[in-house]
Amino acid sequence: MSDEFVFESIAAAGGHVDVVFVHGLRGDLKGSWISSGSGEPEGDYWPLWLAKDIPGINVYALGYPASIFAQWAKGEMGLFERAKAVLEYMASKGFGAKPIALITHSLGGLLAKQVIRTAIDNPNTAWNSIAQNCKAIFFIATPHSGASLAALLKFAVPRLISKHVETLNQGCDQLNELNETYRNLALRLGITTFPYYEKYRTNNVSLVVTRESADPGCGENQPIPIDADHISICKPKNREALLYCSIKSHLSKFVSSSNDNTQGTISTDSDLVDAFDNDGLTDPSDLDRRTLYQKMVAAKREHEYEKANKLQNNFAQNYYRLGLFPSARQINDDLLSDVAQRFDTHVFSKICQGASESEINIALQTLVIDPLVQKYSSISNANSQSVLKALYFLTERCHIRWDAT
């Protein structure tokens, strides 16, 4: 078990993505990730398997004093304090300049969530960069609810004062707040979440982290069951084990996506422009703060609300996910500017003149959607749905109006 902070470089050969393993309670940076099987060419330390199987990654393991969770459960703010220490350590090692993926076990997932929260709320630019560049988190049997956290603490820290464990059993405000904050930040920062949960009882007593508790409630990825108990779940037997295959597959796609964007596969003159300068179109306007539904009702388009809300949410999620990649995000910024300009010029002017719904729809299709699809399809595979997503995103942010009043 670790008793101090330490980062170990497992394989760092100039990769463009940093992968960091974060162990759980009673674990350490080496023993937590030892395979339960044997016979693999790279040995039984499976972080080395990933380094071998996925070109382009740097692999690290974090060791930390796991007693922080007992302190946190007692209300001593140990998790918050340790998150700051982790951030300072990572910043001192140069993390935050490349995309980051975190692979966490058990309560290491809680520490990861606290790290993201602490970093994004802090004016320290180095810490903030770590949060901004964290784009994937794998939660292996992480308890996101009080009851499972209490069960884990009873198992791992049996001498923890019982009243604190019982408080967790009944519900934990700190835990609920942390998870709600993480859900919001995952959407805002474009963090993809991959949860896994155990199917076997630990020590033949009980499940520590159930499916319900393993689900942080964000993203499209549902919790995946693993035939293991809470201790062995992070120790895949070999490269064919479900946990390893799943993590390798998702991580490979993440690395490929990161490489495509950072290598500039989308190349335009606008790459030289500040990638985050979009005339404030991603920020809500103070000029019209009605809800999207209210705006659609005022324009007598309430029948489009469900579709409009879904499309604008999709655009927002993708936009923040691309925040790491300047050239790709610049394409979206340019699209927003073009949609706003063309809509105001060709569609809103007709709305103000009292044009019929048919005339408005024709102008929207022929003077906004069609020319922008033609402009962007060759550099970003844009289609009519892409333009509509941007259109409703701007509507929700109050930069576009569908009614003249």
LUMNU-61760 format. One record per residue: residue in three letters; x, y, z of N, C-alpha, C, O in turn. Coordinates in steps of 0.001 Angstrom, whole numbers, plus 500000, padded with zeros to 6 digits. Layout:
ALAXYZXYZXYZXYZ ...
***
This chain:
MET500839498808500000500000500000500000500875501244500000501844501328500755 SER500530502221499143501316503434499066501140504263500328500041504331500879 ASP502222504900500792502122505802501924502568507204501556502677508067502427 GLU502832507444500266503177508773499786502852508856498310502572507839497676 PHE502887510074497747502620510236496336503832509837495512504968510188495831 VAL503569509101494454504645508734493537504040508435492166503002507781492063 PHE504691508915491133504307508607489767505381507721489168506567508052489189 GLU504952506600488639505910505711487988505639505696486497504506505485486065 SER506674505917485721506555505857484273506678504398483838507729503778483999 ILE505600503865483291505584502467482851506146502346481438506961501468481152 ALA505699503240480564506170503263479175505901504647478622504752504984478337 ALA506914505438478469506755506802477961507779507040476864508911507448477123 ALA507359506776475634508280506875474502507788507903473486507783507652472281 GLY507376509059473994506960510127473092505569509976472535505271510533471478 GLY504696509235473216503317509096472769502567510408472870502999511324473570 HIS501437510503472168500670511747472175499455511687473097498672512636473138 VAL499283510595473837498218510470474834498813509913476120499558508934476087 ASP498488510532477255498953510060478556497873509217479220496745509678479398 VAL498213507985479587497295507074480269497804506882481697498945506470481908 VAL496946507186482678497357507129484083496480506132484832495256506256484824 PHE497099505144485478496401504183486315496313504733487742497311505193488297 VAL495116504682488332494885505191489690494275504070490529493128503686490298 HIS495019503539491497494557502403492292493512502824493323493230504012493484 GLY492951501854494007491929502126495006492430501947496427493634501906496681 LEU491478501840497353491807501676498771492542500354498984492166499327498419 ARG493593500389499804494415499222500108495192498720498890495692497595498883 GLY495288499560497866496032499170496678497339499924496578497682500710497462 ASP498071499685495497499281500443495232499526500471493735498843499781492979 LEU500493501261493304500675501506491882501166500279491131501124500271489900 LYS501625499253491812502099498041491152501152496867491386500638496276490437 GLY500927496535492655500164495331492980498724495345492509498159494288492231 SER498109496533492411496702496605492007496484496137490583495378495729490227 TRP497528496191489758497365495932488333498100494667487870498450494540486696 ILE498327493741488795498958492468488448497892491483487974496897491259488663 SER498099490905486810497143489964486244496963488749487144497897488316487820 SER495750488205487142495476486991487907495928485748487167495903484651487724 GLY496344485907485909496834484777485122498317484904484865499029485573485614 SER498784484268483816500211484340483483500389483918482027499433483531481355 GLY501623484000481560501937483518480223501972484568479145502274484251477995 GLU501666485843479482501730486886478466503186487301478243503966487336479195 PRO503562487616477003504956487969476700505478489145477520506662489194477856 GLU504587490101477844505024491277478604504944491067480108505123492013480874 GLY504676489827480545504590489550481970503175489710482499502215489730481728 ASP503046489824483821501714489855484422501271491257484828500222491408485455 TYR502044492282484485501681493663484810500961494250483603501595494681482640 TRP499617494265483661498888494515482428498944495948481889498606496134480720 PRO499340496968482645499599498256481998500646498148480889500607498909479922 LEU501582497202481027502573496977479974501928496383478721502397496618477607 TRP500843495607478907500152495060477744499592496203476890499719496205475666 LEU498965497183477575498397498314476844499483499085476105499304499473474950 ALA500610499303476780501707500039476148502186499322474893502580499967473921 LYS502154497995474909502581497203473757501509497171472670501821497237471481 ASP500245497068473085499154496861472134498628498145471504497996498098470449 ILE498880499293472135498349500554471618499505501528471378499943502202472310 PRO499995501608470162501075502569469867500587504003470097499420504321469868 GLY501490504845470546501147506257470690500697506674472076500229507799472251 ILE500827505780473089500436506166474442501637506144475379502564505350475222 ASN501589507036476347502511507010477474501739506459478664500631506920478940 VAL502292505494479368501577504837480464502265505148481791503480505001481929 TYR501463505579482759501959505917484092501066505273485141499925504907484859 ALA501592505139486350500799504659487484500980505638488640502095506057488949 LEU499871505990489268499884506893490417499765506096491701498891505240491838 GLY500649506384492635500544505823493972500263506945494951500838508028494834 TYR499387506704495916499007507746496860498606507115498184498306505921498217 PRO498588507871499274498170507337500575496675507041500571495858507959500635 ALA496322505787500497494911505421500359494095505676501614492870505562501570 SER494722506016502727493985506305503954493129507547503826492321507840504707 ILE493301508294502720492523509519502543491021509251502589490249510126502980 PHE490603508052502195489176507789502133488564507617503520487408507982503736 ALA489317507071504449488837507000505817488705508402506386487733508707507077 GLN489676509256506097489610510638506555488413511347505938487698512087506613 TRP488206511110504645487106511773503946485756511360504525484866512189504712 ALA485619510060504805484366509563505365484075510187506724482913510343507100 LYS485113510543507455484948511171508761484732512679508661484622513359509681 GLY484672513202507442484451514623507274485701515458507428485610516657507693 GLU486872514850507268488126515576507443488664516152506129489795516635506082 MET487862516102505071488218516692503783489500516110503181490192516783502417 GLY489810514868503525491030514261503011491051514152501503492107514318500893 LEU489905513874500880489865513686499432490187514982498699490934514968497721 PHE489639516088499153489895517380498532491362517759498655491977518214497690 GLU491916517570499841493320517912500049494230517041499182495201517536498610 ARG493922515759499083494756514862498293494644515167496800495612515014496055 ALA493468515597496372493297515955494966494215517111494589494792517124493502 LYS494348518073495486495259519188495223496704518701495128497475519179494296 ALA497058517755495982498410517212495940498654516461494633499725516577494036 VAL497664515694494194497785514969492929497978515949491778498838515746490921 LEU497181517008491762497271517992490686498643518664490646499236518832489580 GLU499131519041491814500441519697491846501536518743491384502474519142490693 TYR501403517478491775502396516485491362502333516279489849503366516246489180 MET501121516140489312500973515943487869501472517164487099502137517027486072 ALA501149518355487598501599519575486928503118519659486918503717520084485930 SER503740519252488021505203519308488104505859518328487144507018518501486766 LYS505107517288486745505636516297485809505268516611484363505580515840483455 GLY504603517747484155504300518177482801502999517674482223502772517814481021 PHE502124517083483048500833516629482537499950517839482204500067518898482821 GLY499075517661481225498162518722480834498435519264479446497638520041478921 ALA499538518873478846499856519313477489499320518338476437499235518679475258 LYS498957517121476868498467516090475956497127515559476467496796515740477639 PRO496360514910475602495131514262476057495435513240477156496460512560477120 ILE494533513145478129494737512259479270493573511276479372492413511655479211 ALA493894510012479640492893508993479961493256508415481326494411508068481568 LEU492273508312482215492488507767483550491838506395483648490669506232483299 ILE492596505405484125492054504065484375492066503877485883493131503792486493 THR490882503811486487490775503834487939490104502585488478489234502004487828 HIS490511502180489666489869501059490348489279501535491667489918502264492426 SER488055501110491921487429501327493225487416502813493599486952503649492824 LEU487931503136494797487874504508495259488851505416494521488808506636494681 GLY489723504834493722490558505662492862489718506481491900490126507560491472 GLY488534505963491558487623506708490693487087507958491370486900508989490724 LEU486836507866492690486391509049493427487483510102493452487210511292493296 LEU488725509662493649489835510601493639489944511272492274490197512474492193 ALA489756510506491202489815511065489852488742512130489657489017513187489088 LYS487522511865490122486456512850489993486779514109490778486522515221490314 GLN487344513935491968487699515096492780488828515893492135488847517121492220 VAL489762515208491495490852515890490791490291516796489694490699517950489565 ILE489350516263488903488744517048487824488024518257488402488173519372487902 ARG487247518037489452486486519128490049487403520205490616487193521395490380 THR488415519789491360489337520746491979490101521528490924490316522731491073 ALA490512520854489862491317521508488829490526522554488068491035523643487802 ILE489286522238487713488507523145486874488056524366487654487799525416487065 ASP487954524242488988487523525374489815488682526240490286488471527233490983 ASN489914525871489909491079526557490434491685527494489394491736527141488216 PRO492146528681489798492756529610488839494132529177488352494670529769487415 ASN494709528149488978496006527645488555495889527094487134495202526097486910 THR496556527738486175496392527347484768496928525949484484496391525243483630 ALA497978525543485188498526524198484977497533523145485429497342522136484751 TRP496893523374486583495879522445487054494699522424486089494177521362485751 ASN494289523609485650493138523709484761493382522956483465492466522338482922 SER494607523002482968494932522293481731494781520785481888494396520090480948 ILE495085520288483075494928518853483332493465518451483202493147517439482577 ALA492574519247483792491142518946483695490648519094482258489902518246481768 GLN491057520155481591490613520403480220491052519294479269490357518988478301 ASN492202518697479547492752517677478650492407516252479055492765515306478353 CYS491719516087480174491259514750480559490018514418479748488977515050479928 LYS490109513443478863489028513173477922488403511791478059487425511494477371 ALA488941510936478931488348509608479119488675509110480525489811509225480987 ILE487661508552481202487886507942482510487228506569482531486043506432482226 PHE488010505551482896487507504191483054487311503947484554488273503962485322 PHE486074503724484959485749503455486357485573501943486542484568501379486108 ILE486532501297487174486445499866487426485949499663488852486706499837489807 ALA484679499295488995484069499062490309484242500258491236484658500109492384 THR483924501426490737483943502632491569482570502843492187481577502860491460 PRO482477503006493504481169503218494151480744504676494043481380505558494621 HIS479676504928493309479190506291493157478030506600494105477488507705494083 SER477646505619494943476564505849495907477054505538497316478037504821497504 GLY476352506090498299476763505952499693476788504530500202477718504143500909 ALA475780503739499855475685502384500390476884501535499970477452500815500791 SER477266501614498705478402500822498240479710501330498828480613500543499112 LEU479814502641499013481012503187499642481115502702501078482202502369501549 ALA479988502662501773479988502173503152480408500711503204481192500320504068 ALA479886499897502276480246498477502244481733498303501997482367497433502594 LEU482294499128501118483709499032500813484565499451502005485578498816502296 LEU484166500506502687484928500961503844484871499946504983485865499749505682 LYS483733499307505178483623498263506199484580497114505901485177496523506801 PHE484709496815504591485588495729504192487061496128504307487880495364504817 ALA487394497346503824488793497746503722489335498412504978490521498294505287 VAL488464499115505703488914499819506911487991499413508059487169500218508497 PRO488109498194508547487154497686509541487135498476510844486142498436511570 ARG488211499192511152488244499945512397487718501373512258487782502166513197 LEU487192501686511057486597502998510876485394503141511805484582502224511922 ILE485284504289512462484205504506513428482859504228512766482560504776511705 SER482069503399513378480854502887512766479846503965512402479147503845511396 LYS479763505026513217478741506043512947478967506709511587478013507125510929 HIS480226506807511172480502507409509883480073506483508756479552506936507737 VAL480289505203508938479867504241507931478350504220507824477803504143506724 GLU477676504289508953476223504284508930475688505532508227474674505468507533 THR476364506655508404475958507874507710476042507679506208475167508122505465 LEU477094507016505768477241506727504349476135505805503862475595505989502771 ASN475804504818504674474753503878504318473433504587504062472682504206503164 GLN473153505612504847471891506333504739471906507354503609470868507908503251 GLY473058507593503065473208508600502014474334509535502383474561509811503561 CYS475035510020501387476196510859501652476115512108500780476220512030499556 ASP475929513251501419475810514496500664477073514794499868477002515243498724 GLN478239514539500481479498514801499777479616513958498516480026514433497457 LEU479240512683498664479351511768497526478369512157496423478729512170495246 ASN477131512473496801476126512867495824476522514149495105476361514266493890 GLU477040515104495862477466516359495262478632516147494302478672516732493220 LEU479582515301494712480732515020493857480292514383492554480791514741491487 ASN479361513441492629478931512748491419478111513658490509478251513604489288 GLU477255514494491100476471515421490288477392516420489577477201516742488405 THR478389516895490317479351517818489708480108517140488574480336517740487523 TYR480499515875488793481227515164487738480366515006486489480857515182485374 ARG479093514676486664478215514526485495478181515810484669478256515769483441 ASN478070516939485347478037518219484637479370518509483951479406518984482816 LEU480464518217484656481779518486484087482091517552482918482739517955481952 ALA481629516308483008481859515363481910481225515869480625481804515747479546 LEU480025516442480746479361517018479580480087518270479108480330518448477914 ARG480428519125480048481068520397479708482457520209479101482820520900478149 LEU483225519282479648484609519095479207484758518033478123485836517872477550 GLY483679517311477842483766516263476833484486515029477309485222514404476545 ILE484281514660478589484915513461479143484028512253478864482857512244479243 THR484567511249478213483821510015477976484047509069479146485181508856479575 THR482955508502479658483001507675480867482735506213480532481800505901479795 PHE483561505317481075483415503885480835483352503167482190484397502972482812 PRO482165502767482672482049502093483976481963500568483866481428500028482898 TYR482508499882484891482469498418484981482091498040486415482389498775487357 TYR481427496882486572481053496456487920481242494953488089481238494196487118 GLU481406494545489329481689493156489664480414492312489711479332492825489999 LYS480549491031489427479414490106489485479541489096490614478565488421490941 TYR480708488976491214480922487990492277481036488674493634481489489814493733 ARG480620487967494669480741488475496025482196488447496489482939487509496202 THR482578489484497204483929489550497747483994488751499042483181488953499945 ASN484964487842499131485103486945500290483824486153500553483530485775501687 ASN483071485910499477481819485151499558480805485763500520479944485065501056 VAL480916487074500734479996487743501664478948488554500912477751488299501047 SER479381489508500138478427490363499437479096491088498279480320491182498191 LEU478240491597497392478743492470496344479098493809496977478306494373497733 VAL480266494308496676480659495604497229480105496740496388479484497666496911 VAL480331496667495076479833497699494170478847497058493188479235496267492328 THR477588497410493329476544496861492462476488497627491147477157498646490972 ARG475681497117490233475520497781488943475013499201489140475496500130488492 GLU474040499374490034473448500695490238474480501691490754474530502838490310 SER475296501240491691476286502133492276477444502396491329478091503440491419 ALA477717501467490424478833501633489488478515502611488369479411503031487636 ASP477249502976488231476830503862487146476844505316487614476022505690488451 PRO477757506149487097477780507552487509476648508369486901476431509519487282 GLY475926507771485953474756508445485403475061509476484339474320510447484190 CYS476143509283483594476464510250482542476968509503481315477581508440481416 GLY476695510085480164477195509493478933476316508359478431475325507989479061 GLU476699507821477291475920506780476631476402505376476980475739504403476620 ASN477532505241477667478091503924477951477500503342479233477668503904480315 GLN476820502230479102476217501562480246477266500747481003478243500293480408 PRO477070500556482320478024499747483100478130498328482546477122497706482211 ILE479353497826482454479609496493481908479901495528483050480764495812483881 PRO479200494388483113479456493402484181480727492601483912480983492183482783 ILE481515492393484959482742491611484855482657490443485840482311490634487006 ASP482971489248485372482918488055486224484110488029487169485086487314486943 ALA484015488815488226485087488922489213484515489546490471483409490088490455 ASP485269489470491566484844490179492776485525491537492808486209491914491856 HIS485343492275493898485837493640493933487365493711493882487923494681493370 ILE488026492711494401489489492716494427490074492278493092491025492883492597 SER489503491222492507490091490660491282489617491347490011490152491073488937 ILE488631492231490100488083492842488888489124493649488124489033493779486903 CYS490111494191488831491138494998488161492360494163487788493422494709487491 LYS492207492847487803493322491948487512492925490962486403492765489771486672 PRO492764491444485162492361490553484065493336489390483907494549489551484046 LYS492785488223483616493604487011483545494599487051482396495745486626482545 ASN494159487562481246495023487627480064494452488653479094493495489356479417 ARG495034488734477920494603489720476930493213489439476373492607490317475759 GLU492703488231476577491366487887476094490282488163477127489099487996476831 ALA490657488579478325489678488885479369488832490073478947489326490999478303 LEU487548490046479312486613491081478874487070492480479272487037493398478452 LEU487494492651480517487892493983480963489019494527480098488977495677479661 TYR490030493693479853491165494168479066490756494465477627491131495499477073 CYS489994493569477027489558493776475643488747495061475510488915495823474557 SER487868495287476479487024496484476430487849497751476568487698498681475777 ILE488722497794477569489542498992477778490454499234476582490611500372476138 LYS491055498169476062491951498328474914491192498859473704491691499730472992 SER490001498344473471489209498786472318488845500261472431489058501030471494 HIS488292500658473585487879502056473763489087502989473749489040504072473166 LEU490150502566474384491341503405474453491984503558473073492487504631472739 SER491970502500472282492524502570470923491768503582470073492373504349469324 LYS490432503580470193489624504539469435489899505963469907489971506892469102 PHE490052506124471221490343507439471780491693507947471273491819509112470897 VAL492687507084471265494019507472470803493992507807469314494613508775468874 SER493271507002468548493171507254467113492509508595466835492963509354465979 SER491433508883467563490733510158467401491630511321467794491668512343467108 SER492352511166468896493245512226469355494349512472468343494715513617468078 ASN494881511392467775495970511510466806495502512205465541496205513061465003 ASP494298511837465055493768512450463837493639513955463984493974514709463071 ASN493144514394465156492912515817465356494196516580465617494390517669465076 THR495081516023466443496305516745466768497284516768465612498151517640465548 GLN497154515806464687498040515799463527497538516692462405498189516834461370 GLY496350517307462625495871518281461643495295517656460399495534518155459299 THR494548516584460532493947515980459350492903516905458744492603516806457554 ILE492341517812459556491476518843459015492334520087458880492644520729459883 SER492716520435457693493678521516457497493030522655456744492624522482455595 THR492925523809457363492365524991456731493183526186457143493985526116458074 ASP492973527300456435493678528519456795493298528978458183494071529683458832 SER492117528593458659491664529048459970492414528372461095492223528739462255 ASP493285527370460793494092526760461842494997527791462501495430527601463637 LEU495285528886461792496160529905462342495410530865463241496022531719463883 VAL494086530739463299493267531617464118493123531025465501493181529807465665 ASP492937531865466491492700531380467855491511530447467843490405530864467500 ALA491713529185468211490659528170468104489492528441469024488431527846468836 PHE489633529308470009488555529545470951487912530922470743487143531380471588 ASP488222531577469628487636532867469326486468532660468388486655532500467182 ASN485264532660468934484088532426468105483040533502468314481842533241468205 ASP483492534717468616482597535859468798481579535631469900480507536236469886 GLY481893534778470841481003534563471978479754533776471665478817533776472464 LEU479708533100470522478491532395470120478210531164470954477083530667470954 THR479205530658471664478953529505472527478480529915473907478034529071474684 ASP478569531197474223478092531696475513476663532203475369476322532778474335 PRO475821532007476376474450532508476302474411534027476148475176534738476799 SER473527534521475292473358535957475102472432536520476177471472535869476591 ASP472733537731476619471887538389477624470685539088477005469829539598477727 LEU470610539119475686469555539866475020468212539148475024467165539791474960 ASP468234537843475098466984537072475054467181535797475852467736534823475344 ARG466731535796477098466990534652477954465783533738478116465661533049479129 ARG464880533724477119463805532748477151464375531346476947465434531174476344 THR463669530368477449464091528993477218463876528624475749463144529299475026 LEU464525527547475327464352527089473959462884526796473676462382527121472600 TYR462199526190474626460784525865474424459951527136474246459088527203473370 GLN460217528144475083459475529404474970459696530050473617458764530601473032 LYS460924529988473113461209530581471808460492529816470696459970530421469760 MET460467528492470800459789527704469771458280527926469802457633527961468754 VAL457727528074470982456287528349471109455959529708470510454977529846469781 ALA456786530726470817456542532067470302456567532094468781455876532897468153 ALA457360531217468198457469531151466736456461530171466141456471529920464935 LYS455596529619466984454612528624466572455275527386465969454781526793465010 ARG456410527017466565457149525836466140457335524860467314458311524111467364 GLU456392524886468244456544524024469417456609522547469051457165521744469800 HIS456036522183467887456094520797467441457528520368467114457812519174467018 GLU458431521341466944459820521030466648460695520986467899461886520687467815 TYR460108521283469057460928521460470262461727520210470617462928520299470870 GLU461079519050470639461779517833471057462990517566470167464071517242470659 LYS462803517704468856463913517513467918464972518585468108466167518290468112 ALA464537519832468267465479520948468425466328520776469676467538521001469642 ASN465711520385470762466443520220472028467457519086471924468575519202472426 LYS467072518003471281467985516873471110469185517265470249470320516906470560 LEU468933517998469171470015518385468268470970519386468910472185519284468738 GLN470428520351469648471321521333470274472147520705471380473301521085471579 ASN471576519744472106472342519021473126473478518231472486474593518189473006 ASN473182517614471365474195516831470657475339517720470185476508517344470280 PHE474993518909469670476035519835469219476899520281470395478124520349470284 ALA476249520587471533476981521057472710477955520002473209479104520314473520 GLN477505518757473287478369517682473768479585517515472846480717517387473313 ASN479332517519471541480425517333470595481378518525470613482592518359470490 TYR480824519721470766481649520930470763482636520917471920483820521196471734 TYR482150520594473115483040520585474263484015519414474203485136519511474704 ARG483592518310473592484503517179473430485677517553472532486793517076472738 LEU485430518408471535486470518808470593487303519979471104488171520485470393 GLY487037520410472340487755521556472876489255521367472896490017522334472884 LEU489676520101472925491105519805472988491797519990471645493011520188471599 PHE491037519926470542491635519852469218491367521144468439490264521326467925 PRO492339522034468343492124523363467780491516523373466383490550524098466142 SER492062522579465452491571522650464082490135522171463976489336522766463253 ALA489796521097464691488431520580464641487449521551465284486347521757464775 ARG487846522142466395486950523083467060486783524347466229485713524956466233 GLN487828524743465519487720525933464674486678525734463586485981526678463214 ILE486565524515463071485540524226462076484159524493462658483309525087461995 ASN483932524059463892482640524283464532482395525762464801481274526247464649 ASP483450526484465202483306527927465424482922528632464125482053529503464115 ASP483576528247463033483270528854461736481833528534461313481125529387460777 LEU481422527301461562480059526906461211479039527733461989478052528197461418 LEU479270527920463284478369528736464097478264530158463540477168530707463429 SER479397530742463196479400532106462665478637532187461347477862533118461128 ASP478861531206460470478189531205459175476685531007459323475898531661458639 VAL476286530104460218474852529870460424474188531135460961473131531535460473 ALA474804531769461966474225532984462549474088534090461506473060534762461437 GLN475130534273460695475103535338459695474056535069458618473271535950458269 ARG474053533847458099473100533524457026471660533531457515470754533951456796 PHE471454533063458741470082533051459279469570534482459426468451534787459015 ASP470391535361460013469956536746460196469685537431458860468731538198458730 THR470524537151457877470407537825456582469249537312455744468516538097455143 HIS469084535999455702468143535408454749466840534897455371465829534788454677 VAL466854534582456666465654533996457274464984534959458250463778535192458163 PHE465759535520459180465148536400460170464547537634459501463534538161459961 SER465170538092458416464610539245457698463218538918457162462333539774457180 LYS463018537697456688461703537281456195460704537151457350459529537489457208 ILE461192536652458501460316536548459676459803537931460061458621538105460359 CYS460706538917460053460316540282460408459342540884459391458547541757459740 GLN459396540429458147458500540934457111457170540200457074456316540499456239 GLY456987539240457976455729538515458057455569537438457003454447537122456607 ALA456664536875456546456600535826455529455894534598456064455833534386457274 SER455362533791455163454657532578455554455648531522456017456846531621455752 GLU455141530515456708456007529438457183456678528734456020457838528334456122 SER455965528578454919456534527926453744457691528739453182458723528176452817 GLU457530530050453110458599530907452586459821530873453498460958530862453026 ILE459577530855454803460674530808455772461445529497455636462676529485455643 ASN460708528396455514461364527085455404462167526952454116463231526333454108 ILE461665527527453028462388527481451762463685528282451873464738527833451418 ALA463607529465452478464799530286452659465814529580453555467018529624453305 LEU465313528934454596466195528209455518466941527097454791468144526912454979 GLN466208526357453954466810525222453264467786525677452177468915525190452101 THR467337526617451334468125526963450134469226527991450400470230528018449688 LEU469047528841451423470005529927451653470868529736452897471832530471453109 VAL470514528736453725471317528468454920471870527037454888473083526831454870 ILE470971526065454880471393524673455019472184524189453809473304523698453954 ASP471609524324452616472263523777451420473651524374451163474596523615450951 PRO473810525692451174475153526237450900476173525896451981477356525744451676 LEU475745525772453234476689525449454294477083523975454266478217523626454594 VAL476148523113453875476505521704453697477549521584452593478521520840452724 GLN477339522324451503478296522289450397479661522816450850480694522271450459 LYS479672523858451661480928524467452100481709523561453044482931523457452934 TYR481008522901453979481704522173455049481820520671454813482590520004455505 SER481083520126453864481108518673453672482477518158453253482843517029453579 SER483229518974452537484531518514452040485614518521453114486631517845452960 ILE485416519276454205486458519360455235486045518746456564486897518506457420 SER484745518485456755484333517939458058483168516967457975482558516646458995 ASN482843516486456755481744515526456560480417516072457072479582515313457563 ALA480218517379456961478981518001457415477808517593456530477974517344455336 ASN476618517527457132475391517285456398474313518223456939474596519081457775 SER473095518063456469472025518975456898471782518903458398471436519908459020 GLN471964517702458992471795517574460428472850518392461181472562518970462230 SER474060518437460646475129519215461276474744520685461354474954521335462378 VAL474178521208460267473782522617460234472611522857461195472581523868461897 LEU471662521941461226470519522091462130470957522042463592470419522768464427 LYS471929521190463900472447521137465264473013522493465675472736522989466767 ALA473813523085464784474384524402465066473291525457465169473361526354466010 LEU472290525347464316471189526305464303470434526302465637470186527359466218 TYR470077525122466110469315525043467359470197525325468583469712525803469608 PHE471496525023468464472432525388469522472458526907469690472425527414470811 LEU472516527624468573472493529087468614471154529607469109471099530638469778 THR470075528906468788468759529294469279468689529159470792468204530056471483 GLU469174528036471301469161527806472744470023528837473464469691529253474574 ARG471135529256472839472038530248473434471554531675473185472213532639473575 CYS470391531802472532469736533104472318470488534008471341470413535231471450 HIS471212533418470386471852534197469335471011534194468058471298534936467119 ILE469972533355468028469061533285466892467643533369467414467293532748468417 ARG466822534158466706465409534309467080464527533855465930464804534134464764 TRP463463533152466279462522532647465288461240533479465243460352533214464433 ASP461149534484466115459951535354466115460415536801466114461510537105466587 ALA459587537696465584459988539089465422459754539927466677460260541045466772 THR459001539409467633458650540229468806459670540036469919459544540642470983 
***
